[in-house]
Amino acid sequence: MERADNDRAGLAGQRFIAVVKRDCPTCQLVVPVLQGLAASGDGFVIYSQDDPNFPEGLSVVDDTELEHSFDLGIDTVPTLVRLEDGEETSRAIGWNKGDWADLTGIDDLGAGLPEHRPGCGSKSVEPGVAEVLQVRYGDTGLRARALEIPGEQDPMEACFDRGWTDGLPVVPPTPERILRMLRGTRRDPQEVVGMVPPNLVACTVERVAINAVMAGCKPEYMPVVLSALEAALDPDFTLHGLLCSTCFTSPLIVVNGPIAKRIGMNSGLNALGQGNRANATIGRALNLVVRNVGGGRPGEIDRSTLGAPSKYTFCFAEDESDPEWEPLSVSRGVPRGEDAVTLFQGEGVQGVMDQRSRTPEELTRSLGACLLAVCHPKICEWAFAVLVIAPEHYAIYRDAGWDRHRITEALHAAVLRPGEEVIRGAGGLAEGVAETRAEELVPKFPPDGLELVRAGGRAGLYSAILAGWPGGRAHEESHPITRRIKP
């Protein structure tokens, strides 16, 4: 603020400011006009963004550091600003003979020049520059504690040393990168998204942006990351329980709606694998928030016996290319065409390969047999799973006219087991349900314990089972959460 006040004081004797750059045809065009204004002796200063010798023969202020352009909020050059007592009263952008004449009060200004020419982009708003100038000359609005890294220390190694990583390298969260990330959302940087377990630390949008930077996100991913975090912090998702469990599980993110294509998410070939930046970094950002804000670190509150690669990241988009298919988000109450994120307590990928089934009934029995293995073949009713159906398997259902509801209903029927087969001790296996249920038909999953998602490449008679967390044994205690994505 003090620097800005000093700048205004220095302009008290000026009436006009022109901001130009040599690398602009319109700025070259208006040089005669600038020469005339300078000769009038009417309090005129020129700021040049790229060459302190342009325009030649005139007194020019070197603005190659872009400080003055930043203070003036210049988006386009040339810009002519009128001042009264050091305060701006009006401005003309680009070259418009009438606007410049009105601004200066000189009717024949620019005689012989065309009536209008558009200007060029100011160097102060070039990609990546605006954030640098904001950090250098303005108030960033950032409130997170700044960490000074000695010049001889590698910033990436500094992140490792402080335990900010998931074991892979992270992008150092410089103020410029954080500001750039925050431009991906309309939300206030200091808005509290929620209290992140296990330490129940208030997490602001700014803190999410910091971890999104470290994860390698683009700014346009921020709405998805924020909505995924909100879903994870819903009490019914039981994130704390997921963290401290000895199980394998971590948050699994499924994205629906136009935003998936807009930000380049993968719902097709290798959708559950590596290689897609959005898929990889959105899930990673959520896990880094849990680690770095909430304190959910392996070996501390994270007590997973074995863990899983999904603890790095587990995120993909659903294939919504078939208009006859009801997307996951729609099945969970979000209107078709709206952006949404669904969080499931998931773990790794159990592949299903069936190259022989040709009818929906055959395929259902085959998928059902594989689904029985979730958690353990004899663990029933508190097992949960997401079944990812790839295009070639889905085509068998689609061609027979089976929709989401019918497939789900048939799969539940396919995994209904005679109690005598799944009671404790049956088949020589100690695991199982209580012996008193020997005469019952026992469902593998609770009624809402199996979700279907379409994804995958067009070639290959495969599907995948993403097993869920058995720790939330009742739906009212723990279940998937769906949230609309807010900008």
N, C-alpha and C positions, 0 to 999 in steps of 0.2 A: 504493500500500500504506500509506503514512504517513497519507493522508487517511482511509482506512478504519479504521486503528487509532485515530485521533483520534475518529472517529464512535462507535466502540465504547466508548471511554473516556467519552464524553459520555452514553452510555446506561446507565452502570454503576448509577445509582440508580433506573432505571426497571424496572417489572415487565411493563408491557403497552404495545404500540404498535398504534394503529389507523390504517390508511391508507384514506382516503375521498375522494370527489369529490362536489360538489353535483349534478352531472349524472348521478345514479345513483339510481333509485327505491329500491333496497335500502339504499343509504347513508342516504337520507332516512328509511327505515323504522326503522333501528337508532339514530337520534339519541337516543331515550330511554335506550337501553342505554348509549350512550357517556356521556350525562349522569350516569347512575348510577355508572359506573366512575370518571369524573372526580371525583365527589363522595366516593368512598370514600377518597381520599387515598392510594391504593395504588400510587403511581409509575406514572402513566399519561400518555402523550403521543399527540397526534393529528396526523398529517400529512395536509394537504388538498392535493389535486393541482390543483384548478382555482379555488379561492376561499378565501383565507386567513381569511375571515369565516364559513366553514362548518365545523362547526355553530355557529350563533349562541350567544353566551353562554359559550363554552368557550375555554380556552387552546389555540390551534391554531398549529402550525408551518407556515409557508408552504412548500409543496413544489411550487409551480407550475413551478419549473425541473426538477423530477422527479429531483433528485439522490438524495434519500432512497429514493424508490421504486425507482430503479435499484439502489442498494446493497442493498436488501432483496430484490430479485428479484421484485417484485410483478407478477403477471399479471392479477389480478382484484381489484376493490374491491366491498365492503369486505373487508379482510383484517385479522384480529386476530392479533398476534404476542405470544407469551409469552417473557420474558427471564429469565435467571438470571445474575447477575454480568455483565450486558451482552451475553451470548451467547444467541442464540435456542435455545429448547428445543422449541417447537411452534408451530403456527399453525392458524387456522380461516379458511376462504375462503368468501366469500359469507355468507349468514345461515342457520345451522343451530342451532336453540336448544340441542340437546344438545351439539354441539361447543363452542359458546361457554360453556356451563355447565361442561363438563369442563375447559376451558382456564382459566377464572377461578376455579373452585371455588364459584361462586354458583349454588345449585340453582334458585332462582326467577328467574333472570336472564331478562329479556324477557317477563315475565308479560303476557298479553294480546296478544302478537304471534304471528303464524303460526309453525308449526314450522319452515318452510323457505322461503327465497326465494333464487334464484340471484343472483349478483352481476353486475357489468358489467365490461367489459374495462378494464384499467388504461390510463391515458393513456401510460404508459411503453412499452406494446407496440403502440401504434397504428402503422399502416403508415408506414415511413420514420423513425419516432421512435427505435426501438431502436438503429439504427446511429448516429444522432446522439449519443445518450447514451453509447454504447460509446466513441466517439471522445472525448467531452467528459470522461467520468468514469472510464473503465475502461482496461484493457490491450487494444488492438485485436489484438495478435498480428501486426500487419503489420510486415514487415522491409524493405520497399523504401524507398529513400531518399526522404524527403519534400522537396518543392520548394515554397518559400514564394513566392507570387506577390504582388508589390506591389499594394496596394489599387486603384491607378489603372489597372492593366494588365488587359486582358480575358484571362481564363484560356484561352479558345479560341485567341486570337492567340498566347499564350505557347506553346501546343502547336505551332502552325505555326512559330514562331521557333526552336524546338528540334528541328525536323525529325521530329516524332512522327507526322505525318499522311501519308496516301497522296495528298494533294492536295485531299481533301475535308475539311470540318470534322469534328472529333471531339468527343466528350463529355469534358469535363475529368474525369480520374480522381480525384475527391476520396476521402478515406478512407471517408466514409459510403457512397459508391457502390461502392467496392471491397468493403467488408464485406457489402453487400447482394448483390453478385454472388457472393461466396464462399458465401452461403447456398444457392446453387443446386447445390452438390456436397457430398458427404460427405468428400471427400478433404482431407487436411491441407494448409493453405495453403503450408507449407514443403516439401511433397513435390516432389522434382525429377521433372518429366515427361520431360526428356531434354535433350540438348545441341543447341542450335539453330545450324545453319550460317548463314552461312559462318564466323562467328567462334567457333562451338562454345561458346556461352555457356549455362551451366546455367539452365534455365527452370523455375521453380517454379509451382505452381498459382496462387499469388498473382500472379505476373507475367502469367500467362494471364488472370486476372481483370481486371487493370489494362487490358490491351489489349481484352478483351471489353467493358469499360465504354466505352472510347474508340470502339469499333466501333458501339456502340448496342445491344448484346445485352441480353436479359432474363436474370435469374439462371437460369431453367429451361433456357436454352440451354447452360449450362456443360458438362454431360456430353458433349454433341455436340462442342463446341469442343475439349475436352480429348482426346477419342478421335480427332478429326480430326488434332490435333497429333501424337499418338502414332503414328498411321498415317504422317503426313508424315515423321516422324523415323526410321521404319524404314529401315535402310541400303538395303534393296532398292527403296525409293521414289526414292532418289538425288536428294533435295531440293537438295543442293549443286549437282549437275550441272544440274538444272532452272533454278536461279537464275543460274548463270554462263553458260548457253547463250545464243547469239544468236537462238534461236528465239522463238516467240510465247508459249510455254506457261507455265502456272501450275497450282497444285493445283485440281482439280475434285472437289467433294464431292458424293456421292450418299448420301442417308440412307434407311434402311429400318427398318421396325418400327413398333410403336404410338407410339413417342416422336414420330414425325413429325407425327401428328395432334394429339398431346397439346400440343405446343408451337406448333401452328398453321403448320406448314410448307406450302408450296404444291407440289403435284404435278400440278395441273391447268392451268386457263387461265393463260397467260403464265408458266408454271413456270420458264422460262429467262430471264425478264425481270425488270423492276423491280416494286416495289409490295408485296412481302411482307417484313416485318421479319426474320423468322427466316432465310429464305433469304439475304437481303442481308447481315445482320450476322454470321452464323456464318462464312461464307466470308471476310468482311472481317477478322474477328478473327484468323483463322489467318494471313492475309497481314500484318497489323499485328504479330503476334508475330515473324514472320520478319524484318520490317523493324526493329522497335524492340528486340527481344532479340538476334536473331542478326546484325543489321547488313546484311541483304540489301536494299540501297537501289539504285534505278535510277541508272545512271551510275557506280556503284561496282562491286560484285560482280555486280549484275543488269545483264547486258550485252545484253539483248534489243534486236535491231535496230529493230524497230517496236513491240513490246509488243502488248497487246490489252486491251480492256475487262475481260476475265476476271481481269486482275491486280488489279483492285479486289476482286472477289468472284465466285465461281462455285460455286454451291451450290443444290441442289434435292432434293426428295424423290421417290422412285419411286411411281407409282400402283399400289397393291396392291389395288385394288377388285375385280379379277377373281380369284376363288380358284383358277381353273385356270392362271393364269400363275405361273411360278416367278420370284420376285423375284431381283434381282441378288445380294443377300446370300446367298440360299439356294443359288444356283448357285455361289457361292464358299465354301460350307461352313458357313454359319451356319444353325442350325435356324429353320424358319419361325416367325414370331411374336416372335423376339428382335430387339432393337434393334441396329443395326449401321450403320457408316459405311464407305464405300468411297472411296478416293482414287485418282484417275486423273490422269495427266499430260496435261491438256487445254488447249485454246485456245478460239477463238471458235466461233460457230455457223454452220455451212453449211446453209442451208435446202434442203429437198427438197420440191418441189411436183409431185405426180402426181395428176391429177384423173381420169385415164382407166382406170387399171388396175382390174380387177375380180376377178382370180384371183390366188392367191398366187404363181403362177409369173410372171405379168406384173409384179406388184409387185416381186418379187425381182430380176428383170432390171433394172427401173427403178432400184431402190435400189443395185444393184450398179454400174450405170453411173455413178451419182453418187459412190459410194465410191471409184471409181478415181481421183478427183481429189484424194484426201487426200495431202498433201505435194506430189505431182506425179503426173500420170497414169503416168509411167514409173518412179517410185520404188516398189519392191516389197520385200516381206519384212521391212523394218524400218519400215514404216508401221503405226500403231496408230490405233484410232478407237473411240468410243462412238456407237452408233446409237440415237437417242431416237425411239421409235415412238409417234406420237400415236394417240388412240382410233380414228379412222376408218380409218387404215391398219391398225391392229392388228385391227380387226373383220374385215378381209379374211382375215387369217391365222386368227383364232379360228374364224370360221364354217367354214373348211375343215379345222379340227382340227389345225392346225400349232402346235406348242409351241416353247418357246425353243430346244431342241436342233435341231429340224428347220429352223427359220428360220435359225439360225446356220450350220448345215451347208450349206444352199442358198445363202446369201450368199457363203460361202467359195468354193463352186463357181462362182458367177456372176462372181467377180473373178479367176478363174484365167486367166492370159493366155499365149498362144503366145510363146515366147521371142523369136522373130523380130520381134515387134511392140514389145517393150520393151527390146531391147538398145540400147546407146549408138549414137546416130546414126540409128536407125530413125525414119522419118517426118520426117527432117530435124531431130530433137531430140537434142541432145548428151547430155542426161540419160538414165540407164537402167542396166540390169544389164550385166555383162561379156558381150562378144561371144561368148564360148565357150558361152553358154547358149542360143544361137539355136534349138536343136532341143528344148529343154525346155518343159514347161508351168510357168510361174512364178506362184506365189501372190502376191496383193497383200499379204496380211497373214500373219504367222506364225500357227500354229494357235490361239494364245490371244490374238491381237492385235485381236480384234473383240468388244466387249461390247455387249449389248442392254439397254436400259432403257425402261420404259413411263412416259410422262408426257404432259401437254398437255390442252388443252381438247377438248370432245367434238365440236365442229364444225370441219371443215377437213381436207382430204386432204393433210396435211403430215407430214413427219418431219424430223429434224435430225441432222446428222453433227457430232460434236465431235471434231475431229482431235486426234491425240495427238502426243507428243514423239518425234521420230525419233532423238534423241540416245541413247536406251537401245536399242541395236540388237539386243540379245539378251535373252531373257526372264530368264535367270539374272542379268543385270546390272541390270535395271530393269523393274519391272512394277507394276501397280496393287496396292494394299494394302487389305485389309478388316479392320476391327477391331470387336469387339462393344463397344457403348457401356456404360461403367460409370458408376454414379451418383456 
